[in-house]
Amino acid sequence: MESLKVPRRENAVRILLDDGRSLDGKLYTAPLAANGLAERVVDHLNDTTQDFIPLACGEDRFLLNKSGIIAVEVPGGRDEVEGWGSGAGREVAVRLTLPGGTSLLGTILVVMPPERSRVLDFLNATPRFFPLIGEHQVTLVHRNYVVSVRSAIEEP
């Protein structure tokens, strides 16, 4: 029956859930998307036709509801932001506060028309998950779980 399996790519992830748990596992994505490239984790999370994602944690395999995911950390993950939006954007250093006081520091890539290029405009228009670029990983943050956003640049 091996010939009937659908080919999938395994992506190492750490997932923060709305109940406070963290899951280390592998999220499965398609080896080829409609654009002919490998499907990115961010694309899979933002697919509005599916509410559940397949996840493997050790020997356990299960489906996880996207609505309960606060953030997904993708080690390395630079390919998650390639082609984000429709072109080059403005990088903005931010500190995001999540439920329970969890704080994430990183950079968001604001890709918006010039007349709507504020962080506020970006957050109101971004899909369900958006990338926060960190030093060694990209964290895909569920915008509904962002409690507050502050500038990460210290003012003199």
PyMOL commands that set and color helices and strands:
alter all, ss='L'
color gray80, all
select helices_A, chain A and resi 2-4+41-45+66-68+78-80+99-101+114-116+119-125+143-145
alter helices_A, ss='H'
color red, helices_A
select strands_A, chain A and resi 9-17+22-29+52-57+60-65+69-75+90-97+103-110+129-133+137-142+148-151
alter strands_A, ss='S'
color yellow, strands_A
deselect
rebuild
show_as cartoon
